[in-house]
Amino acid sequence: MNAPDRFIPVGRPHVTEAEKQAVVEVLESGWWTTGPKVFEFEEKVTAHIGQGLHGVALNSCTGGLFLALQAHGIKAGDEVIVPTWTFVATAHVVEWIGAVPVLCDVEPDTLNIDLAKARDLITERTKAIMPVHFAGYPCDMVGLRALADEFGLAVIEDAAHAIGAAHDGTRIGGHGFTSVFSFYVTKNLACSEGGMVVTADEALADKVRRLGYFGVNKKAFERYSSRGTWYYEVEELGYKYNMDNIHAALGLVQLAKLEEMNDRRRAIAARYRAEIKNVDFLRDDPRHRHIYHLFPVLLPEGVDRDTAFTTLRDNGVGTSVHFIPLHLHPYYRRLDQGQLPVATAAFPRALSLPMYPSLTDEEVGYVIETFNKVLEAQT
């Protein structure tokens, strides 16, 4: 098979004329910041997930996680259980409010948080658990509910990878917890930057909205509309995490084709699983809906990942590693929470292959062929 004309990156946003036109319409409207497009986006995302939900669109998932912790009353000195297999934002937000991240090992076949090990980490200071639906595969939501109910824990889902994923027929965001989604440029639904807190608790959503815009007690954009008034009140110390109309306009276009894009990801994943040889794949339970934000594999023992990465790159195939476990970063070694053996063993074997809906069949075939040849050369 001939190499494609262009380098195949590990991730790429799926952009059409519809996204471009949506942005132009907002620019021409004169209403660029938080406004009608943002609130339409909130309504349509929550309707897509399920009924009776409230959404607060923000400028990042990280901001949403931070505000969600505050809205749940997590404070300095509290402990929050976090999987070690995640991007650093998941743990950083815990520390931003003075709480302590307690790192937990993961399941070997999903790299999602191991709830049995999480249970062993619970102390009288534990107030919340923050599971991550890694790569778009849902965590054990039934187990999370049982654990939360037994110990009175808040569950704040880091659902950065999981828009459109479902656990046993219920979409992530609809299980009665506080869920925080990412709309970063490489995510399944991309706004370039953005995030959303989704909850069934209207009061909690209202608090997140206030915290996300300086503690103001109403939708501040109405001050400048034809039905607005100049008056507003600041009810508590807040921040500035609001989403703007430009990013929301992108999100509305992406949301309209989310299912189609997720189906394409699943089709690519099925082909990878059928044709890639000599690697370990992570779990894809047919009871749940994996939406393949990422496609990580575990290389065979003895294969040098860095050599594989470089050889693939030199042959036009981009790959990456998701993630360096938190306990292996210099900053988090100070927590001294043990070796976390599953994550430690998986890390040198982990490699993510290209995964996005605009991958052509030819490009997918080239990735598979090249990847198999690179592994054959090392085994």
N, C-alpha and C positions, 0 to 999 in steps of 0.2 A: 504494500500500500504506500502510495506517495505521501510525503509529509504535506500538511496543509500550508497554505500560503502565509499564514500568520501564526505567531506563538499562541498556544492554547493556555490561557491563565487558569488558575485554580478556581477563580470566581469572577463573574462579570455581570453587571446589571442588564436586565432585559428591557431595552428602551425602544419605543416605537414613536411614530408621529403623534399618537394620542397624548403621550406624556409631554411632548414639546408644546403642543397646542394648549394643553391644560395650564402650563406655566405661563404662556403668552397671555392667555385670558386673564389670569390673576394680575400679571404685570399691568395690563391695560386697564384693569378695573380700578387701580389706584389703592386697593386695599390689600397690602402685602403681608401685614402682620396677623396676629390672631384674629379670627373673624369667622364668617359663615362657612367657609370651606373646612375649617378645623372642626366645627361642631357637626357638620355633615359627615366628616370622616369618622368622628367618634361614634355617631349613631350607626353608621353602616358597618363599622368593624364589630361593634358589640352585637348587632343583629346577625352578623355572619357567624359569630361564635355561639350565641344562644339567646334565650329570652330573659328579660328581667335584669339585664346587666347595665352597668354604667362605666363609661370610658372617659379617661382624661388624657388627651394627646399632649405630649411633651417633646422636648427637643432631643431626648435620648432615652434609651432603656436604662442607662446608668442613673440618670436623674430620677427616673421612675422608681427604681429600686430604693434609692436614698429616701425619696418622699414616702414611699410605702412603709419603710421601716419607721419613719417618724410618725406617720398616721396611725400605726399600730402601737405606738407608745414605747418602742424600743429606746432605751436610754443608756447613758454611760454606765459601764460595768456589767451590763447584761451580756449574755452569751448567745450567739447565733450560729447554728450548725450550717456549714457550707461545704459542698463537695470540693475536694482538692483538684478535680479535673474540670477546670473552668477558666475563663479569662479572669484577669485580676480584678476587674470591676466588681464582680460578685462579692469579693471579700473587702475591697477598698471601701465600699459604701457603708459596710458595717463599722469600719474604723472611723469613718467621717463623723459618725454620731457618738463616738467614744465607746461603742460596744466592742466585744471581743469575738472575732471569727474563730470558730472551732472547726478545724479541717477534718473532713471525713473521707474515708476511702470509698472506692466505687465498685460496682459490679463488673466482673471481668468480661461479660458478654454484651454489655451496653455502655459501659463507662458512665452510667448514671449513678447517683448516690446510692450506697448500700444502706438500706434502712435498718437492717439488723445491727450494723456497726454504728449507725447514727444513734440507735437506742442506747447503746453502751456509753455514749458520750454525754447523755443528758444529765445535768446536775440541777440543783435548786436555782442556779443562775440562768439556766437556759430558758429563753423566752420565745425563740422562733427558729424555724428551719427554712433554708432557702434552696430547694432542689433546682437543678438545671436539667432541662430536657435536651440532653446533648445530641447535637447533629439533627434534631427534629424527631427523635424517638421519645415517646412519653415515658416519664417516670411511673412508678407504681402508685397510682392515685388512690387506690383502695388502702394500700399500706400506709400512705401518708395521712389519710383521714383517720385511720385507727391510731396512729402514733400521736397525731395532733390532739385528738380527743382524749387519749389516755393521760397525756401530760399537760394539757392546756396550752399548747404551743400555737403561735401564729404560723401560718404557712404562707410564705411569699415566694411565688414561683418565678424563677428567672426563666422566662419563656422566650428569650431572645431568638432561639432557633425554631420556635414551635408554632408559628401562626398557620393554622389549618391542620395541625396534627390533632389526633383524637385518641383517647383511651377508652376502649370498649364502647364506642359509639358516641361518646361525649367529647366535644372539642376542648382542647386545652384552653383554659380561661372560663370554662363553664362548670367547674367542679366545686364551686363554693369557696375557693381560696382567693387571695389577691394575686393576680397574674400580671406580669410586666413583660411587654413585647418590645422587640427592636425592629426598627425600619431602616437600619443602616444600609448603605449602598449595596452590599453583597447579600442582604437577607432576601428571603423568599418574597416578601413584599417590601419594596425599597422606596424610600423617600429621600435618599441621599443621607440624611440624618433624621432621627426621630424615634419616638417610643410611645407607649401607651400603657397606663395602668387600667386594668379591667377588674371590676368587682361587682358583686351583687349587693354590696352595702352602700346605699346612697349617701349616708352620712360620711363614710370613709372617703368616697369619691369626692364629695364636696370639700373635705379637709385637704385632700391631695391637690385639688384645684386651687384652693387658697394658698397653700404652701408653695405651689408652683408659680404663683404670681404675686409675690410680696405680701402675702397674707391679706390681700384685698377681698372684700366680702361679696363681690359679684363679678359677672363677666365684664372685665374692664373695657372691652372693645365697644360696648354699648355707649360709653361716654361720648364717642365720636360719630355715632349713627344718628339717623333722623329721629329715632325714638329715645335717644339717650339723655342723660343728665350729667352735669359736671360732678355731682356729689358721689363720693365713695368713702368707705372706712377701712382702715387696716386693723384687723382683729388679732393678728399674731405675727411673730417674726416669720417672714417668708423668704423665698428665693426667686430666681428667674429661670424657669425651665420650660416656658410656654412654647408650643409649636406655632409656626406661622402658616398663613394661607398658601404660600408657594409650595412648601413641603406637603401640606395636606392635599393640594391639588394633584401632586404626583401620586400620593397614596391612594386617592380615589380611583385613579386610572388603574393602578396596580391591583387594587382590591377586586376590581371588576373581572380581572383575568387570573386571580390567584389560584383558583381550582385548576384551571387549565395549565398554569405554570407548574403547580405542584404535581399534577399528573405526569407532565413531561419529566420532571425530576425522578419520579418513581419508575418511569419507563427506562430512563438511563441507568438507574440503579439496578433494575432487573437484568439489564444486559451486562453490566459490570459483574454482577453476581454469577451470571451464567457462563461468562467467557474468561474472566480473570482466573488465573491458576495460582495455586500454592500460597495463598494468603488466608488469614482468618478474618471473616466478616463479622461485624457486630450483629446483634439480634434484630430480626424483623418479624415480630409476632403478627400473624394475620388477624388477630383480634383487635389490633390497634392500627392506627394510620400513621405511618412514618412518612414525613414529608421531605426528608433528605436535604436539609439545609446544607449539610456536608456529606461527603462520602469517605469516611476514614476506613482504612484497613490496618491490620496488624501484620507486619512483615514476618517471614519465617525467622526463626532463631538462626543467627549466624550471618544474616544479610546486613550489610552496613547501610544504615538509612541515609547517611550523608552522601555516600557514593551514589546510591540510587537517586536521591534528590538531584544531585549535580548532573548525572547522566541523563535523566529525564529532561531536565531543563535544557541541556545542550542539544537535545533532540526535539525541542519545541513543545515540551509538555510541562506545564507548571504544576507544582505540588506544594503542600505546606504541612505544618504540624499543628494540630489542634487537640490539646494544648500542652504547654509545659506545666505540669502539675504545680499548684501553688507552693507546696512544701519544698519544692526544688529550687524556687527562686531565692536569691540571697536575702531579700527583705523578709520573707516568711519563715526562714530557717530559725529565726529567733523564737518562734512559737514552740519549737521542740515537741512536736506532737507525734513522734515516732516515725517509722519508715513508710507507713501506708503502703503495704507491699504490692497490692494489685496495681495501683496507679504507677508505682515506681517501676514495676516489671513491664507494664504496657508502654510506657513512654518511649523507650528507645526503638520500639517496633512500630510506632504509630506514624502513618503518613496519609494525608488527605488528597484524593484525586479530584480533577476538575468536575464541578457539578453546578450547572445552571441551565435554565430552559432553552437558551439560544444555542447550546451545543448542537451541532449538526450530527446526523448519523455518521457521516464520514469522519468527523472529528472524534466522536466516541470510539469508532473502530480504530482510529490511529492511536488513541490513548491506550486502548486495550492491547493492541499489537506491540506497541513500544514498551509498555509496562511489563508484559510477559517476557519480552526479550531481555530487558534489564534484569529481571529476577533470575532468568535462566542463566545469565552470565555469572551470577554470584552463587548459584546453588549447584 
